[in-house]
Amino acid sequence: MKKLFVLLLPLILLASCTQYAKVQKSMDYEYKYELAKAYYVQGEYSQASSLLEEVLAFMKGSAYAEESLFMLAMCYYDMGDYVTASHYLTVYFNTYPRGVYAETARFMSAKALFLDTPDPRLDQTSTIKAIGEIQVFTEYYPYSKYSEEAHAMLYELHDRLVEKEYRAAQLYYDLGNYMGNNYQSCIITAQNALNDYPYTKLREELSMLILRARYSMAKESVQEKMIDRYRDTEDEYYAFKNEFPDSKYMKEADKILRETQKALKK
């Protein structure tokens, strides 16, 4: 974004600590606006944002307001305060839907939320919000210069949600028959993840987990359910082998099939 302000480089010489202290007391908001841009170019985002907050409060509706709002948002973005950055970027494109920076603001708002998303082991509410913002951006600007990056972020966020589901399915599997049929919960959780995100990079792992769960559930079943569950395991094996013939789990899958067929012969 700094490229937008390259013509302001001479102003950098004006931006010093002494001037900053003086300009804070000034009532000349046009000068504050110019100096804020100089600070922004220097990477002095804290000073720039402080001045821009004042400019916005007193110059709403002026020719300076639009750029000041966008620049303020980018100050917070460059400082790593992505939640505040997204807030101001949202204010910008809602206030100036046809503004000079409208497309960039909508994209950067989504990207700020993307950068604020947590580890897959944590609550994913913010991840879901970021996905929504990115999807809205791609709908507004399907041919944007940011499209490729937007879709890449979207796929990564989907994978985070899938990873959380994979961890949950694995936990159910590890619990086994403790206080209920956790194998069935493992299968349902993994299948839902595959249905919701069919192109996930964890597809092979989820599919293998389902096969393991079916086999373990059959092996630990009561007698009257055992045959049907072993048959389900056999079907699951062939589905897995058909989709992943060269899987790194094929040796384990083949062993499951042999044990399953041996049980069915009994």
KESEVO-652373 format. One record per atom (N, C-alpha, C): residue in one letter; residue number from 0; atom name; x, y, z. Coordinates in pm, whole numbers. Each point is the difference from the previous one (the first is absolute). Example, Ala and Ser with C-alpha at 12.3 -4.5 7.8 and 13.67 -1.06 7.14 Angstrom:
REC   res     n   atom        u        v        w
REC     A     0      N     1319     -569      780
REC     A     0     CA      -89      119        0
REC     A     0      C       90      120        0
REC     S     1      N      -35      105      -72
REC     S     1     CA       82      119        6
REC     S     1      C      -77      109       73
***
This chain:
REC   res     n   atom        u        v        w
REC     M     0      N       81     -122        0
REC     M     0     CA      -81      122        0
REC     M     0      C       85      126        0
REC     K     1      N      126      -16       41
REC     K     1     CA       85      118        9
REC     K     1      C       23       63     -136
REC     K     2      N      -16      -79     -107
REC     K     2     CA       19       54     -135
REC     K     2      C      -96      114      -29
REC     L     3      N     -113        0       71
REC     L     3     CA      -99      105      -22
REC     L     3      C       53      136       42
REC     F     4      N      103       -3       83
REC     F     4     CA       45      126       58
REC     F     4      C      145       34      -36
REC     V     5      N       51      -59     -105
REC     V     5     CA      141       23      -35
REC     V     5      C       29      146      -33
REC     L     6      N     -100       70      -46
REC     L     6     CA       21      140      -35
REC     L     6      C       18       87      123
REC     L     7      N      -22      -58      116
REC     L     7     CA        7       79      123
REC     L     7      C      135      -11       69
REC     L     8      N       95      -66      -63
REC     L     8     CA      129      -24       64
REC     L     8      C       68      128       51
REC     P     9      N      -11      112      -72
REC     P     9     CA       62      121       55
REC     P     9      C      -52       37      138
REC     L    10      N     -122      -40       29
REC     L    10     CA      -57       35      130
REC     L    10      C       65      -78      114
REC     I    11      N       71     -108      -35
REC     I    11     CA       64      -79      104
REC     I    11      C       94       85       83
REC     L    12      N       67       93      -66
REC     L    12     CA       95       86       69
REC     L    12      C      -68       84      108
REC     L    13      N     -130       20      -16
REC     L    13     CA      -72       82       97
REC     L    13      C      -34      -76      126
REC     A    14      N       -6     -133      -13
REC     A    14     CA      -53      -80      109
REC     A    14      C      109      -32      103
REC     S    15      N        9       74      103
REC     S    15     CA       96      -24      107
REC     S    15      C      -75       -3      132
REC     C    16      N       66      -50      103
REC     C    16     CA      -63       -8      132
REC     C    16      C      -42      139       50
REC     T    17      N       85       99      -29
REC     T    17     CA      -31      136       45
REC     T    17      C     -126       51      -69
REC     Q    18      N       -5      -21     -130
REC     Q    18     CA     -118       45      -75
REC     Q    18      C     -126      -72       44
REC     Y    19      N       17     -129       30
REC     Y    19     CA     -117      -77       42
REC     Y    19      C      -60       58      128
REC     A    20      N       86       35       95
REC     A    20     CA      -47       59      125
REC     A    20      C      -71      133      -25
REC     K    21      N       55       78      -94
REC     K    21     CA      -61      130      -31
REC     K    21      C     -132      -14      -73
REC     V    22      N       -1      -91      -98
REC     V    22     CA     -118      -11      -84
REC     V    22      C     -119      -57       76
REC     Q    23      N       26      -76      107
REC     Q    23     CA     -110      -53       81
REC     Q    23      C      -83      112       61
REC     K    24      N       65      110       29
REC     K    24     CA      -69      114       61
REC     K    24      C      -64       91     -104
REC     S    25      N       36      -21     -125
REC     S    25     CA      -48       89     -106
REC     S    25      C     -146      -24      -32
REC     M    26      N      -68      102      -48
REC     M    26     CA     -138      -11      -47
REC     M    26      C       -5       -2     -152
REC     D    27      N      116       -6      -63
REC     D    27     CA        9       -3     -146
REC     D    27      C       -9     -146      -45
REC     Y    28      N     -124      -44      -29
REC     Y    28     CA      -23     -142      -29
REC     Y    28      C       48      -39     -140
REC     E    29      N       11       96      -90
REC     E    29     CA       58      -31     -131
REC     E    29      C      148      -34       15
REC     Y    30      N       67       75       86
REC     Y    30     CA      141      -28       24
REC     Y    30      C       17     -135       70
REC     K    31      N      -87      -29       95
REC     K    31     CA        4     -128       68
REC     K    31      C      -19     -116      -98
REC     Y    32      N      -90       23      -93
REC     Y    32     CA      -27     -101     -104
REC     Y    32      C      126      -27      -84
REC     E    33      N       67      106      -43
REC     E    33     CA      121      -15      -82
REC     E    33      C      112      -65       80
REC     L    34      N       13       40      125
REC     L    34     CA      105      -57       82
REC     L    34      C      -28     -147       31
REC     A    35      N     -127      -34       19
REC     A    35     CA      -38     -140       24
REC     A    35      C       40      -86     -119
REC     K    36      N      -18       51     -121
REC     K    36     CA       41      -76     -119
REC     K    36      C      151      -19       -3
REC     A    37      N       73      103       43
REC     A    37     CA      145      -12        4
REC     A    37      C       44     -105      101
REC     Y    38      N      -65       -2      115
REC     Y    38     CA       30     -102       99
REC     Y    38      C      -32     -140      -54
REC     Y    39      N     -110       -9      -73
REC     Y    39     CA      -39     -130      -54
REC     Y    39      C      107      -52      -96
REC     V    40      N       49       86      -87
REC     V    40     CA      104      -40      -96
REC     V    40      C      125      -46       74
REC     Q    41      N       32       63      112
REC     Q    41     CA      118      -38       78
REC     Q    41      C      -19     -130       76
REC     G    42      N     -125      -44       11
REC     G    42     CA      -27     -118       81
REC     G    42      C      -24       33      145
REC     E    43      N      -22      126       31
REC     E    43     CA      -29       43      137
REC     E    43      C     -153       -4       18
REC     Y    44      N      -51     -121       10
REC     Y    44     CA     -145      -18       -6
REC     Y    44      C      -73       48      125
REC     S    45      N       66       -7      113
REC     S    45     CA      -64       45      123
REC     S    45      C      -26      151       -5
REC     Q    46      N      104       78      -40
REC     Q    46     CA      -18      145      -12
REC     Q    46      C     -101       34     -109
REC     A    47      N        8      -72     -113
REC     A    47     CA      -92       27     -111
REC     A    47      C     -144      -26       42
REC     S    48      N      -23     -110       67
REC     S    48     CA     -137      -35       39
REC     S    48      C      -56      100      101
REC     S    49      N       85       44       91
REC     S    49     CA      -45       98      100
REC     S    49      C      -46      130      -67
REC     L    50      N       77       47      -97
REC     L    50     CA      -38      122      -71
REC     L    50      C     -123      -22      -88
REC     L    51      N       -8     -115      -63
REC     L    51     CA     -114      -28      -88
REC     L    51      C     -131      -11       77
REC     E    52      N        6      -52      122
REC     E    52     CA     -121       -5       85
REC     E    52      C      -54      141       22
REC     E    53      N       91       94       23
REC     E    53     CA      -41      140       20
REC     E    53      C      -56       59     -129
REC     V    54      N       69      -28     -111
REC     V    54     CA      -43       54     -129
REC     V    54      C     -142      -48      -33
REC     L    55      N      -25     -126       21
REC     L    55     CA     -132      -56      -32
REC     L    55      C     -110       61       86
REC     A    56      N       31       26      125
REC     A    56     CA      -99       56       91
REC     A    56      C      -43      140      -40
REC     F    57      N       92       75      -61
REC     F    57     CA      -29      140      -30
REC     F    57      C      -21       29     -148
REC     M    58      N       28      -98      -88
REC     M    58     CA       -7       29     -143
REC     M    58      C      -93      -96      -76
REC     K    59      N     -101      -49       71
REC     K    59     CA      -96      -89      -66
REC     K    59      C      -69       74     -115
REC     G    60      N      -12      -68     -111
REC     G    60     CA      -65       61     -116
REC     G    60      C       93       82      -85
REC     S    61      N      122       18       44
REC     S    61     CA       95       80      -78
REC     S    61      C       71      -88     -103
REC     A    62      N       80       63      -84
REC     A    62     CA       74      -73     -103
REC     A    62      C      107      -91       62
REC     Y    63      N       36       27      125
REC     Y    63     CA      105      -77       66
REC     Y    63      C      -54     -125       71
REC     A    64      N     -129       -2       25
REC     A    64     CA      -57     -103       87
REC     A    64      C       16     -141      -57
REC     E    65      N      -25      -17     -131
REC     E    65     CA        5     -134      -57
REC     E    65      C      139      -61       11
REC     E    66      N      101       71      -46
REC     E    66     CA      135      -54        6
REC     E    66      C       48      -17      143
REC     S    67      N      -41       93       87
REC     S    67     CA       39       -9      141
REC     S    67      C      -54     -128       63
REC     L    68      N     -124      -33      -30
REC     L    68     CA      -62     -120       57
REC     L    68      C       71     -127      -49
REC     F    69      N       28       -4     -130
REC     F    69     CA       70     -117      -55
REC     F    69      C      141      -12       59
REC     M    70      N       69      113        8
REC     M    70     CA      136       -2       51
REC     M    70      C        2      -38      148
REC     L    71      N      -99       45       76
REC     L    71     CA       -9      -36      142
REC     L    71      C      -16     -152       14
REC     A    72      N      -86      -57      -82
REC     A    72     CA      -20     -146        4
REC     A    72      C      130      -73      -30
REC     M    73      N       75       50      -99
REC     M    73     CA      124      -66      -38
REC     M    73      C      110       18      105
REC     C    74      N       -7      108       76
REC     C    74     CA       93       16      112
REC     C    74      C      -19     -114       99
REC     Y    75      N     -126      -27       36
REC     Y    75     CA      -27     -108       94
REC     Y    75      C       39     -136      -60
REC     Y    76      N      -23      -15     -129
REC     Y    76     CA       37     -125      -66
REC     Y    76      C      152      -20        8
REC     D    77      N       75      103      -31
REC     D    77     CA      146      -11        1
REC     D    77      C       56      -12      141
REC     M    78      N      -78       41      100
REC     M    78     CA       43      -18      139
REC     M    78      C      -37     -139       53
REC     G    79      N      -75      -76      -81
REC     G    79     CA      -39     -135       42
REC     G    79      C     -127       -5       81
REC     D    80      N      -72      111       10
REC     D    80     CA     -129        2       70
REC     D    80      C     -108      -27     -105
REC     Y    81      N      -18     -127      -33
REC     Y    81     CA      -82      -36     -114
REC     Y    81      C     -150       19       24
REC     V    82      N      -43      -15      123
REC     V    82     CA     -142       19       31
REC     V    82      C      -39      145      -20
REC     T    83      N       81       92       53
REC     T    83     CA      -28      144      -17
REC     T    83      C       13       40     -147
REC     A    84      N      100      -56      -67
REC     A    84     CA       17       30     -143
REC     A    84      C     -123      -42      -78
REC     S    85      N      -49     -120       25
REC     S    85     CA     -119      -48      -71
REC     S    85      C     -121       88       29
REC     H    86      N      -10       45      124
REC     H    86     CA     -111       89       37
REC     H    86      C        2      128      -84
REC     Y    87      N      115       66       -6
REC     Y    87     CA        9      126      -75
REC     Y    87      C      -13      -21     -151
REC     L    88      N       50     -112      -49
REC     L    88     CA      -16      -31     -142
REC     L    88      C     -146      -24      -34
REC     T    89      N      -70      -65       90
REC     T    89     CA     -145      -21      -19
REC     T    89      C      -74      133        1
REC     V    90      N       37       87       93
REC     V    90     CA      -60      134        3
REC     V    90      C       27       72     -131
REC     Y    91      N      123      -18      -52
REC     Y    91     CA       36       68     -125
REC     Y    91      C      -90      -46     -115
REC     F    92      N       -9     -133      -26
REC     F    92     CA      -76      -39     -120
REC     F    92      C     -151       11       19
REC     N    93      N      -44        9      125
REC     N    93     CA     -143       30       22
REC     N    93      C      -28      148      -22
REC     T    94      N       97       85       34
REC     T    94     CA      -16      146      -15
REC     T    94      C       26       43     -145
REC     Y    95      N       98      -66      -64
REC     Y    95     CA       38       36     -137
REC     Y    95      C       -6     -125      -90
REC     P    96      N     -120      -51      -26
REC     P    96     CA      -11     -124      -80
REC     P    96      C       57       13     -141
REC     R    97      N       10      121      -50
REC     R    97     CA       60       23     -131
REC     R    97      C      130       80       13
REC     G    98      N       59       -4      116
REC     G    98     CA      121       76       27
REC     G    98      C      121      -52      -75
REC     V    99      N      104       81        2
REC     V    99     CA      124      -33      -71
REC     V    99      C       58     -132       50
REC     Y   100      N      -13      -27      130
REC     Y   100     CA       62     -118       59
REC     Y   100      C     -102     -107       38
REC     A   101      N     -121        8      -55
REC     A   101     CA     -107      -91       43
REC     A   101      C       36     -147      -17
REC     E   102      N       50      -37     -117
REC     E   102     CA       37     -140      -25
REC     E   102      C      112      -45       92
REC     T   103      N      103       83       10
REC     T   103     CA      113      -33       86
REC     T   103      C      -43       -9      145
REC     A   104      N      -85       93       43
REC     A   104     CA      -46        0      139
REC     A   104      C      -78     -127       34
REC     R   105      N      -87      -42      -90
REC     R   105     CA      -78     -122       26
REC     R   105      C       91     -123        6
REC     F   106      N       99       -4      -89
REC     F   106     CA       93     -113        2
REC     F   106      C       86        3      126
REC     M   107      N       55      116       35
REC     M   107     CA       88        9      116
REC     M   107      C      -75      -26      130
REC     S   108      N     -128       34        4
REC     S   108     CA      -82      -31      117
REC     S   108      C       -9     -151       19
REC     A   109      N      -25      -71     -111
REC     A   109     CA       -6     -146        6
REC     A   109      C      136      -58       37
REC     K   110      N      106       55      -58
REC     K   110     CA      135      -51       28
REC     K   110      C       38       24      146
REC     A   111      N      -41      113       54
REC     A   111     CA       29       29      141
REC     A   111      C      -66     -104       90
REC     L   112      N     -124      -35      -30
REC     L   112     CA      -69     -104       77
REC     L   112      C       68     -135      -17
REC     F   113      N       46      -27     -123
REC     F   113     CA       73     -124      -27
REC     F   113      C      125       -9       87
REC     L   114      N       74      109       10
REC     L   114     CA      123        1       78
REC     L   114      C      -25       -9      150
REC     D   115      N     -123       29       41
REC     D   115     CA      -35       -3      142
REC     D   115      C      -57     -135       43
REC     T   116      N      -14      -95      -93
REC     T   116     CA      -62     -128       34
REC     T   116      C       94      -84       86
REC     P   117      N      -58      -82       90
REC     P   117     CA       80      -74       97
REC     P   117      C       47     -137      -49
REC     D   118      N       77      -64       84
REC     D   118     CA       44     -138      -22
REC     D   118      C     -124      -91      -11
REC     P   119      N        5     -103      -85
REC     P   119     CA     -117      -89      -17
REC     P   119      C      -50      -64      128
REC     R   120      N       85       -8      103
REC     R   120     CA      -43      -61      126
REC     R   120      C      -91       91       80
REC     L   121      N       -3      127      -33
REC     L   121     CA      -79       98       75
REC     L   121      C     -136       24      -66
REC     D   122      N      -81       80       67
REC     D   122     CA     -132       35      -54
REC     D   122      C       15       67     -137
REC     Q   123      N      -83      -42      -95
REC     Q   123     CA       14       45     -139
REC     Q   123      C     -106      102      -44
REC     T   124      N      -60       69       95
REC     T   124     CA     -102      101      -33
REC     T   124      C       57      107      -93
REC     S   125      N      121       47       30
REC     S   125     CA       61      105      -83
REC     S   125      C       38      -55     -138
REC     T   126      N       32     -128       -7
REC     T   126     CA       31      -62     -129
REC     T   126      C     -124        1      -89
REC     I   127      N     -114      -34       57
REC     I   127     CA     -125       -1      -75
REC     I   127      C      -35      141      -47
REC     K   128      N       26       99       86
REC     K   128     CA      -25      140      -38
REC     K   128      C       90       40     -116
REC     A   129      N      127      -39        7
REC     A   129     CA       94       34     -108
REC     A   129      C      -41      -65     -131
REC     I   130      N      -45     -124        5
REC     I   130     CA      -48      -69     -120
REC     I   130      C     -115       76      -62
REC     G   131      N      -92       46       84
REC     G   131     CA     -115       77      -50
REC     G   131      C       43      127      -69
REC     E   132      N       98       71       58
REC     E   132     CA       48      125      -60
REC     E   132      C       69      -25     -133
REC     I   133      N       78     -106       -7
REC     I   133     CA       70      -31     -126
REC     I   133      C     -101      -38     -108
REC     Q   134      N     -101      -77       36
REC     Q   134     CA     -101      -40      -97
REC     Q   134      C      -77      121      -52
REC     V   135      N      -30       94       88
REC     V   135     CA      -69      123      -42
REC     V   135      C       88       77      -97
REC     F   136      N      130        9       30
REC     F   136     CA       93       71      -89
REC     F   136      C        0      -63     -139
REC     T   137      N        9     -133       -6
REC     T   137     CA        7      -67     -131
REC     T   137      C     -130       17      -79
REC     E   138      N     -111       17       73
REC     E   138     CA     -128       25      -68
REC     E   138      C       -5      142      -56
REC     Y   139      N       51       96       77
REC     Y   139     CA        1      140      -44
REC     Y   139      C       98       21     -115
REC     Y   140      N      116      -65        9
REC     Y   140     CA      107       23      -98
REC     Y   140      C       53     -134      -55
REC     P   141      N      -81      -67      -81
REC     P   141     CA       40     -133      -51
REC     P   141      C      124        2      -88
REC     Y   142      N       31      115      -58
REC     Y   142     CA      117       10      -90
REC     Y   142      C      108       91       58
REC     S   143      N        2       11      131
REC     S   143     CA       95       89       66
REC     S   143      C      144      -49      -16
REC     K   144      N       92       94        7
REC     K   144     CA      142      -37        0
REC     K   144      C       37      -75      128
REC     Y   145      N      -89        6      100
REC     Y   145     CA       25      -71      125
REC     Y   145      C      -66     -139        3
REC     S   146      N      -66      -38     -107
REC     S   146     CA      -79     -124        0
REC     S   146      C       82     -123       36
REC     E   147      N      116      -13      -60
REC     E   147     CA       82     -119       26
REC     E   147      C       39      -10      147
REC     E   148      N       40      111       58
REC     E   148     CA       38        0      141
REC     E   148      C     -122      -26       88
REC     A   149      N     -114       57      -38
REC     A   149     CA     -124      -21       77
REC     A   149      C      -38     -148        4
REC     H   150      N        7      -66     -115
REC     H   150     CA      -35     -142       -5
REC     H   150      C      101      -85       77
REC     A   151      N      126       38       -4
REC     A   151     CA      102      -73       76
REC     A   151      C      -28        9      150
REC     M   152      N      -38      119       46
REC     M   152     CA      -34       18      141
REC     M   152      C     -123      -83       36
REC     L   153      N      -96       -2      -90
REC     L   153     CA     -124      -76       24
REC     L   153      C       30     -149       17
REC     Y   154      N       83      -55      -87
REC     Y   154     CA       35     -141       10
REC     Y   154      C       74      -30      130
REC     E   155      N       88       92       39
REC     E   155     CA       75      -21      124
REC     E   155      C      -93        1      122
REC     L   156      N      -96       91       -1
REC     L   156     CA      -94        6      112
REC     L   156      C      -89     -123        4
REC     H   157      N      -42      -48     -116
REC     H   157     CA      -78     -123       -4
REC     H   157      C       80     -116       59
REC     D   158      N      129       -4      -33
REC     D   158     CA       84     -107       53
REC     D   158      C       13       10      152
REC     R   159      N       -2      120       53
REC     R   159     CA        6       15      146
REC     R   159      C     -126      -57       65
REC     L   160      N     -114       26      -62
REC     L   160     CA     -124      -54       54
REC     L   160      C       -1     -152      -11
REC     V   161      N       50      -52     -111
REC     V   161     CA        7     -145      -18
REC     V   161      C       94      -61      103
REC     E   162      N      111       67       25
REC     E   162     CA       96      -53       97
REC     E   162      C      -63      -10      139
REC     K   163      N      -81       99       33
REC     K   163     CA      -69       -4      129
REC     K   163      C      -95     -119        5
REC     E   164      N      -72      -25     -110
REC     E   164     CA      -90     -115       -7
REC     E   164      C       79     -131        4
REC     Y   165      N      114       -2      -66
REC     Y   165     CA       84     -120        2
REC     Y   165      C       48      -30      142
REC     R   166      N       40      102       71
REC     R   166     CA       43      -19      139
REC     R   166      C     -113      -52       86
REC     A   167      N     -122       53      -25
REC     A   167     CA     -116      -47       77
REC     A   167      C      -30     -147      -32
REC     A   168      N        5      -35     -129
REC     A   168     CA      -24     -138      -42
REC     A   168      C      105      -93       61
REC     Q   169      N      125       43       -1
REC     Q   169     CA      109      -82       58
REC     Q   169      C      -22      -20      149
REC     L   170      N      -47      103       68
REC     L   170     CA      -28      -12      143
REC     L   170      C     -110     -103       25
REC     Y   171      N     -106        6      -82
REC     Y   171     CA     -107     -100       14
REC     Y   171      C       57     -141      -20
REC     Y   172      N       84      -14     -100
REC     Y   172     CA       59     -132      -28
REC     Y   172      C       82      -48      119
REC     D   173      N       80       89       56
REC     D   173     CA       85      -38      114
REC     D   173      C      -83      -39      122
REC     L   174      N     -119       59       13
REC     L   174     CA      -87      -33      114
REC     L   174      C      -65     -137      -16
REC     G   175      N      -10      -45     -124
REC     G   175     CA      -55     -134      -26
REC     G   175      C     -141      -17       54
REC     N   176      N      -19     -104       79
REC     N   176     CA     -133      -28       58
REC     N   176      C      -15       54      141
REC     Y   177      N       88       93       36
REC     Y   177     CA       -9       57      134
REC     Y   177      C     -127       84       14
REC     M   178      N      -89      -42       87
REC     M   178     CA     -126       70       27
REC     M   178      C      -84       21     -127
REC     G   179      N       -1      -97      -88
REC     G   179     CA      -82       10     -121
REC     G   179      C       79      -39     -123
REC     N   180      N      -69        1     -114
REC     N   180     CA       63      -39     -126
REC     N   180      C       67      122      -64
REC     N   181      N      121       28       42
REC     N   181     CA       72      115      -55
REC     N   181      C       52      -26     -140
REC     Y   182      N        9     -126      -40
REC     Y   182     CA       41      -31     -137
REC     Y   182      C     -102       55     -100
REC     Q   183      N     -128      -14       34
REC     Q   183     CA     -104       53      -89
REC     Q   183      C        9      152       -9
REC     S   184      N       28       64      114
REC     S   184     CA       16      146        0
REC     S   184      C      120       41      -85
REC     C   185      N      106      -79        7
REC     C   185     CA      119       25      -83
REC     C   185      C      -37       -5     -148
REC     I   186      N      -74     -104      -39
REC     I   186     CA      -39      -17     -141
REC     I   186      C      -87      116      -47
REC     I   187      N      -98       37       79
REC     I   187     CA      -92      109      -38
REC     I   187      C       76      132      -13
REC     T   188      N       88       30       96
REC     T   188     CA       77      124       -3
REC     T   188      C       90        7     -123
REC     A   189      N       68     -110      -29
REC     A   189     CA       90       -4     -116
REC     A   189      C      -78        8     -131
REC     Q   190      N     -113      -68       -7
REC     Q   190     CA      -81        4     -122
REC     Q   190      C      -56      139      -25
REC     N   191      N      -43       66      106
REC     N   191     CA      -52      137      -14
REC     N   191      C      109       94      -51
REC     A   192      N      122      -17       49
REC     A   192     CA      111       83      -47
REC     A   192      C       27      -23     -148
REC     L   193      N       -6     -126      -44
REC     L   193     CA       22      -32     -141
REC     L   193      C     -112       54      -88
REC     N   194      N     -122       -5       52
REC     N   194     CA     -114       53      -77
REC     N   194      C        6      152      -11
REC     D   195      N       39       65      109
REC     D   195     CA        5      148        0
REC     D   195      C      119       54      -78
REC     Y   196      N      112      -74        5
REC     Y   196     CA      124       46      -65
REC     Y   196      C       60     -114      -81
REC     P   197      N      -62      -33     -112
REC     P   197     CA       42     -119      -78
REC     P   197      C      141        9      -57
REC     Y   198      N       55      121      -14
REC     Y   198     CA      132       15      -60
REC     Y   198      C      110       26      103
REC     T   199      N      -28      -29      125
REC     T   199     CA       99       25      104
REC     T   199      C      125      -85      -18
REC     K   200      N      112       54       44
REC     K   200     CA      127      -74       -7
REC     K   200      C        3     -114      102
REC     L   201      N      -95        0       94
REC     L   201     CA       -7     -106      100
REC     L   201      C      -99     -111      -40
REC     R   202      N      -39       -1     -124
REC     R   202     CA      -99      -98      -44
REC     R   202      C       49     -145       23
REC     E   203      N      123      -27      -35
REC     E   203     CA       54     -136       18
REC     E   203      C        2      -40      148
REC     E   204      N       43       92       86
REC     E   204     CA        7      -28      143
REC     E   204      C     -140      -24       59
REC     L   205      N      -95       82      -41
REC     L   205     CA     -137      -17       49
REC     L   205      C      -59     -133      -47
REC     S   206      N       25      -35     -125
REC     S   206     CA      -52     -126      -55
REC     S   206      C       61     -120       71
REC     M   207      N      129        6       29
REC     M   207     CA       65     -110       72
REC     M   207      C      -52      -10      142
REC     L   208      N      -27      112       61
REC     L   208     CA      -53        1      136
REC     L   208      C     -138      -67        4
REC     I   209      N      -80       24     -102
REC     I   209     CA     -131      -65       -9
REC     I   209      C       17     -152      -11
REC     L   210      N       94      -43      -84
REC     L   210     CA       25     -144      -15
REC     L   210      C       44      -61      133
REC     R   211      N       91       64       70
REC     R   211     CA       44      -50      130
REC     R   211      C     -116      -10       98
REC     A   212      N      -83      105        1
REC     A   212     CA     -112        3       94
REC     A   212      C     -101     -110      -31
REC     R   213      N      -26      -23     -127
REC     R   213     CA      -94     -107      -37
REC     R   213      C       53     -136       44
REC     Y   214      N      128      -22      -23
REC     Y   214     CA       60     -128       39
REC     Y   214      C       -2      -18      152
REC     S   215      N       40      103       73
REC     S   215     CA        1       -9      147
REC     S   215      C     -139      -18       55
REC     M   216      N      -98       68      -60
REC     M   216     CA     -138      -13       45
REC     M   216      C      -52     -142      -24
REC     A   217      N       35      -57     -115
REC     A   217     CA      -42     -138      -30
REC     A   217      C       65      -97       97
REC     K   218      N      129       16       22
REC     K   218     CA       76      -92       85
REC     K   218      C      -50        0      144
REC     E   219      N      -46      118       46
REC     E   219     CA      -44       13      139
REC     E   219      C     -152       -5       14
REC     S   220      N      -69      -42     -106
REC     S   220     CA     -146       -3        1
REC     S   220      C      -56     -118       78
REC     V   221      N     -126       13       36
REC     V   221     CA      -74     -116       51
REC     V   221      C      -23      -95     -118
REC     Q   222      N      -23     -125       28
REC     Q   222     CA       -4     -103     -103
REC     Q   222      C     -100       29     -112
REC     E   223      N     -120       47       38
REC     E   223     CA     -106       17     -100
REC     E   223      C       28      113     -100
REC     K   224      N       90       90       34
REC     K   224     CA       32      112      -90
REC     K   224      C      133      -20      -73
REC     M   225      N       75     -100       39
REC     M   225     CA      136      -15      -47
REC     M   225      C       10      -23     -151
REC     I   226      N      -82      -92      -53
REC     I   226     CA        9      -34     -142
REC     I   226      C      -28      121      -89
REC     D   227      N     -107       72       30
REC     D   227     CA      -34      118      -80
REC     D   227      C      111      105        6
REC     R   228      N       61       15      115
REC     R   228     CA      104      101       15
REC     R   228      C      130      -41      -70
REC     Y   229      N       28     -129       -1
REC     Y   229     CA      116      -46      -76
REC     Y   229      C      -23       20     -151
REC     R   230      N     -124      -20      -44
REC     R   230     CA      -30       23     -141
REC     R   230      C       14      149      -36
REC     D   231      N      -43       84       93
REC     D   231     CA       18      145      -21
REC     D   231      C      149       34       -9
REC     T   232      N       80      -67       82
REC     T   232     CA      145       22       -3
REC     T   232      C       58      -42     -135
REC     E   233      N      -44     -114      -49
REC     E   233     CA       47      -49     -129
REC     E   233      C      -34       98     -111
REC     D   234      N     -123       50        2
REC     D   234     CA      -42       99     -100
REC     D   234      C       84      127       10
REC     E   235      N       27       39      123
REC     E   235     CA       80      122       23
REC     E   235      C      142      -19      -53
REC     Y   236      N       53     -118       16
REC     Y   236     CA      134      -30      -50
REC     Y   236      C        6       20     -152
REC     Y   237      N      -96      -58      -72
REC     Y   237     CA        3        9     -147
REC     Y   237      C      -21      144      -47
REC     A   238      N      -82       74       74
REC     A   238     CA      -18      142      -35
REC     A   238      C      131       76       20
REC     F   239      N       69      -31      109
REC     F   239     CA      129       65       28
REC     F   239      C      104      -36     -106
REC     K   240      N        9     -129      -31
REC     K   240     CA      100      -45      -97
REC     K   240      C      -29       58     -138
REC     N   241      N     -126       11      -35
REC     N   241     CA      -37       56     -131
REC     N   241      C       42      147      -12
REC     E   242      N      -14       74      109
REC     E   242     CA       34      142       -4
REC     E   242      C      149       26       23
REC     F   243      N       62      -83       83
REC     F   243     CA      142       21       34
REC     F   243      C       80     -129      -23
REC     P   244      N       12      -45     -124
REC     P   244     CA       68     -128      -28
REC     P   244      C      147       -1       43
REC     D   245      N       62      116        3
REC     D   245     CA      142        9       37
REC     D   245      C       19       64      137
REC     S   246      N     -100      -12       84
REC     S   246     CA        4       66      130
REC     S   246      C      115      -50       87
REC     K   247      N       52       91       80
REC     K   247     CA      104      -38       97
REC     K   247      C      -57      -89      109
REC     Y   248      N     -135       -5        8
REC     Y   248     CA      -65      -84      101
REC     Y   248      C      -43     -136      -57
REC     M   249      N       39      -30     -124
REC     M   249     CA      -53     -118      -67
REC     M   249      C       38     -130       72
REC     K   250      N      119       -5       56
REC     K   250     CA       43     -120       72
REC     K   250      C      -92      -25      120
REC     E   251      N      -30      105       73
REC     E   251     CA      -91      -11      115
REC     E   251      C     -140      -37      -46
REC     A   252      N      -44       62     -110
REC     A   252     CA     -134      -28      -53
REC     A   252      C      -12     -146      -44
REC     D   253      N      104      -52      -66
REC     D   253     CA       -1     -140      -43
REC     D   253      C       -9      -94      120
REC     K   254      N       69       32      106
REC     K   254     CA       -6      -83      121
REC     K   254      C     -141        0       58
REC     I   255      N      -64      119       -1
REC     I   255     CA     -139        8       48
REC     I   255      C      -90      -90      -84
REC     L   256      N       19        2     -132
REC     L   256     CA      -81      -84      -88
REC     L   256      C       21     -149       32
REC     R   257      N      124      -42       17
REC     R   257     CA       27     -142       29
REC     R   257      C      -67      -43      130
REC     E   258      N       13       84      103
REC     E   258     CA      -62      -32      129
REC     E   258      C     -152       -1      -11
REC     T   259      N      -52       91      -80
REC     T   259     CA     -145        8      -20
REC     T   259      C      -52     -124      -70
REC     Q   260      N       66      -41     -108
REC     Q   260     CA      -42     -118      -75
REC     Q   260      C       15     -127       81
REC     K   261      N      101       -6       84
REC     K   261     CA       20     -114       87
REC     K   261      C     -117      -10      101
REC     A   262      N      -40      117       52
REC     A   262     CA     -112        2       96
REC     A   262      C     -130      -42      -68
REC     L   263      N      -20       46     -124
REC     L   263     CA     -124      -34      -71
REC     L   263      C       -8     -149      -32
REC     K   264      N      112      -66      -23
REC     K   264     CA        1     -144      -31
REC     K   264      C      -41      -82      122
REC     K   265      N       23       55      117
REC     K   265     CA      -42      -70      122
REC     K   265      C     -152        0       13
***
